[in-house]
Every structure is written in C-alpha cells, then in structure tokens.
C-alpha cells in the first residue's frame, strides 16, 4: 500500500489569479503465484481531488507460461483508468474550461512474448499484442467560436488494434549490434450512435494515425557508439468525414558518441542530429 499527496500552487499570467489544487492518491497492490505457470496481479487506486473522491481505478493482469520447456509467455490484462484535467485544460486563458470532467476508460490487452537465445551471442525477443480501449469523455482542444481553441469533454472513443515488436541483440568481444523495431495498427471510431454521427462508421478519429513504425539501430565498438532512429507516422485526419488530413511523414535522428570509463567515473560525449533529412511535418495542423 502506498499514498501520494500532490500539491500544485500556480501563479501565471495566463490564469485568472492564483490556482491551488491538491490531489491525494492511495494504491493497493497484490500479487500471487497461483501455480508454477500462472502469476496474477491486482491493483486498486482511489484519488481525492480537491476534496472530491473520483471513481476508483483498478488493474487486473495474469502471466501464463503454457509450456514448461518453452520461452513463450502469454499475458492478459484489463484495467479502468482515469485522467484528471490538467491545470491548463481548466484555467488557461483563453480557452480553458473549469467545468471539465475527468476522462475514464476501460482498457484490455492480450499479448504474447517469445525470447530465443540462438547462441551465446545472439538473442531475439518478439512480442505481439492485441488491445481494445473504450474511452469516455475525452478531453480535447478544438477550434472554438472565436479565434482561439477551447477545451471540452468532446466525445467517446473506441480504439482497437495490434502492436508488434522485435528486439535483436548481437554481442561479440568488444562489438555490439542491437536492432529494435515496432509496428502498431490502430482503428479509432465513435463509441455510440451520437459519436458515429460525428465519426461515421469506417472513418478514423481525428489525429489518430492508423499505422506507426519506429526503428532504432545501435552499434557499439569499444568506447564508440552510433544510434540511428527512424519514426514513421501515417496520415492523421483533421475532420470527422476524413476529407482533410496531415500527410504521413518519417523523421530520422542520428547519434554518434564516445564513452570513457575509469575506476571511479564515466565521461560521455554525444553528437546528435535530429531530423537529419530535413523533413517538413506538422504534429498539429497549422503549427509547423
């Protein structure tokens, strides 16, 4: 059991006066080895925000190793999560909304993990996950009636999809090579009849890319290392009818470094180039 108290005192030109918020959260966690092949965990959290109790959050999960001689591990989880509005969501002027409620969602996931040590030098780890999230009262900033954006609990959202990752690690003498690659496929749509009117069946929710890919390649030789990262983001729609969108883009970063170790200390030097191919892109429309 653990307890945390968070006190925020903010004085900002963008708020109407001083803002004080106190959040108390209490967590209780239990874990049990039910069988040699089955481990279960349960967590429950209660939050008190400004003297108001929120609906309790919880998480229940299980890890199953179905075959004694195999490195296959299966996991299943279901959880209820809440998100309290940030202070900017509530009080930023202009656009903040003091009447915002918290987001809440039921999230479920089933995943499979396999580790293969092909030799003493080469280890390959794979995992595949299927997820489904039902989120209600999403806090979202949107263009308002005037020339600024406003925060609201806009709609409900149902997302489902697949995440796949592979991790290849090869070590030999003073040399190490590591490749980490991940892919996610996400479908996001309205959760009820009202939301489906805003997001017709088959249309993707705004700002949620269907496909995302990320890779990281790292090479280390003695004291030198280099890392190359590529992140691809699919097009993101700006309107519920999916007629306007931000185009897909891929951004690459490069690190080259040197690390010197002594008996008592370590000194590192890193040279980094972000967006090495000078790609033009936007995360939010009209904000390059």
N, C-alpha and C positions, 0 to 999 in steps of 0.2 A: 504494500500500500504506500502511495506517495501523494503528497499535496504540494501545489504550487500556487503562490499568490503573485499576480502581476498588476502593478500599479502604473498607469500612464498619466502623466501631467504634461499637457501640451499648451504652449503659448505660441501662436502662429499668426502672421498677418492674413493668412487665408482662412482663419476660423473666426467666428463671431465670439470673441472673448476666450478665456482660459477653458480648457476641456480637461476633465478628470474622469478616468474610467478605471475601475478595479475589477479584475477577473480572478476568481478562485476556482481551481480545478482539483478534483480528487480522483486518483486512479487506483483501481484494484486489479491485480493480475494473478491468475492461477495457471499452473502448468502441471500436466500429469502424463506419465509414461504408462499408458493403459496396457500396452503389450510391447514386446521387443520390436515390433514392426509398426507401432502406432503411437504417436505423440500428439496431444491436444493442448491448446492454449485458449484462455478466455480472458478478456479484458473488459472492464466497465468503467466509464468515466462520467462524472457529474460535474457540471460547471455552474457557477454562480456569477452572473454578470450584472453589475450594478444592482445588487440585491434582488435579482430575479433568477430563479432556477430555470435552466434550459432542460429540454427533454434529454434524458441520459443517452450517451453514445455507448456502443459496445462493439466488440470484435471477437469472433469465434473462428478458430482455424484448427486444421489437423494435418499432420505429415504422415504419409504412409510409405513404407518401403516394402512393396509387394513381394519381391524376390530376394531371398537371403544372400545369394551369391551375385546379385546384380547391383550396379551403381545407380539404378533408376529410383528416383524419389518423386512421389506424387503429393501435391498439396492442394487443399481446398479451404476457402475462407469465405465468410460473409460478415459484413460489418455495417453499422449505422454511423454516419459521420455528420457533424455539424460544422458550419463555418460562420463565425460571428462577423458582421460587417466591420471592415477596417475603419479607423477614425476618419480617413479621407472620404470613404464612402458616405459616412454620416454627416460630416461637418464642413467639407471643402466648399469654399465659396468662390465662384458659383457652381451649382450642380449637385452638391451633397444632399442627402435625403435623411433627416433624423428619424423618419418613420420606417426605415428599412428593417425587415426581419432577417433572421439568420437563414442561410441555406441548410438543407438537410438532404441526405441521400442514403440509399441502400446499395451497397456495392458487393458484388460476388465475383469470385475468381477460382478457376481450376487451372493448375499448372503442372508441368512435368519437367524434371531436371535429370540430366544424364551426364556423368563425368567419366571420361575414358582416358586412362593413362596408357597411351600406346607404347611408351617406352619410358625410361627414366628421365628423358629429356623433353618429351612431347606430351602435353596434356591438353585435351579438348573437352570443353564444357558446353553443353547445349541446353537450352530451356525454351519451352513453348507454353504460352498462357492464353486462356480464353476468359474474357471478362464481360460483365454486364453491370452497368451503373444506372440507377434511377434517381435523378437529382431533381429536387423540388425547390421552387422559389429562388432561382438563380439570380445572384446579384450581378447586374451588368450595366455598364455605362453605355449610353446611346445618345444620338443627336436629339436635343430637346426642341421645344417650340421656338427658342431664341437662338442665339449664335453660339451657345455652349452646350456641352454634353451633360447629361443628368444620370444619376444612379437610381435604379429601380430593381425590385424583385420582379423580373420580367415574365419568366415562363418556366415550365418544367422541361426536363431533358432526359431522353433515354439514349444511352450510348452502349454499344457492344462492339466487340472486335477481337483481334488476335495480336499478340506480341511474341516475337521470336528473336532469340539472341544466340550468338555463338562466340566463344572465347577460346582462342588458340594461343598456347604459350609454349615456346620452344627455348630451351636453355642449353648451352654448350660452352664449357670453360668460361671465358670472360665475355661471351656473347649471349644476348637475349633478344628474342623476337616475340612480340605479342600483337595479336590482331583481335579486336573486339568489334563486332558488327551487330546491329539491331534493326529490326523492321517492325512497324506497327501499322495495322489496318483498323480504322475506326469508323463506324457508322453512327451518326448522331441525328436524332429526329425528335419531333414533338412527342410528348408522352400521353396526351389526351386529345379529345376532339377539338378543344379550343386551340391547343398548340398546333395540331395538324392543319388547322385553318391558316395559321401563320407559316407553318413549315409543312407544305403538302407532302403526302406520302411519297417517299423516294427521294425527297430533297434533303440535302445536307444542312445541318445547323451552321449558322454563320460563324466564321473564324475557327472552325474545327476541320483540320486537313484530314482527308481520307487516308493518305499514305504519308509515312515519315520513315526516313532511313538515316542512320548515323553509323559512322565507322571511325575507329581510331587504330592507327598503326604506330607502334613504338619499337624502336631499335636501340639497343644499348650495347656498347662495346667499351669495356673497361670503365673509364671515367666519363665517356662521352655518350650522349643520348640524343635522339631526334624523335619527335612525335608529329604525326600528320593526321588531322581530323577533317572529316567531311560530314556535313549535315544537310540532308535534303528535306525540304518541306513542300508538300503538294499544294495545289491551288486552294485558297480559302475564300469561300463565298461571302459577299458583303450584304446580300439581300435574301429574304426567305424564299423568293422564287428562283434563286440561283442563277440570275441573269448577269449579275455583276460579281467580279471576284478579283482578288490579288493573285497574280501569276505565281506558279511554282518557282522555287529558287534553290540553289545549292551553294553553301558557303564553306570554304576550306581555310583551315588555320595550320600554321607550321611553327613548331618549337625546335630550337637547337640549343643544347645545353652542355655544361660541364660541371661535374660534382667532384670535389676533392675532400676526402675523409682523412682525418687524423685520429689519434687515440682519444682526444677529448672534444673534438668539434667537427663540423661539416660545413663546407662553404660551397655554394652553388651559384652559377652564372647561367642565365637563360636569355636567349634572343627569340622574340616572338613576332610573327607577322600574322595578324588577323585579317580574314577576307583577302587571302593572298592573290586571288584572281580578280579583285576589284569588282565584285558582283553588286549591281544595284537591286535593292529589295526593300520592302516595307513590311513590318510586323503589324502595324495598324494603318488603316487607309488614311492617306493624306498626311502621314507623319513619316517622312523618309528617314 
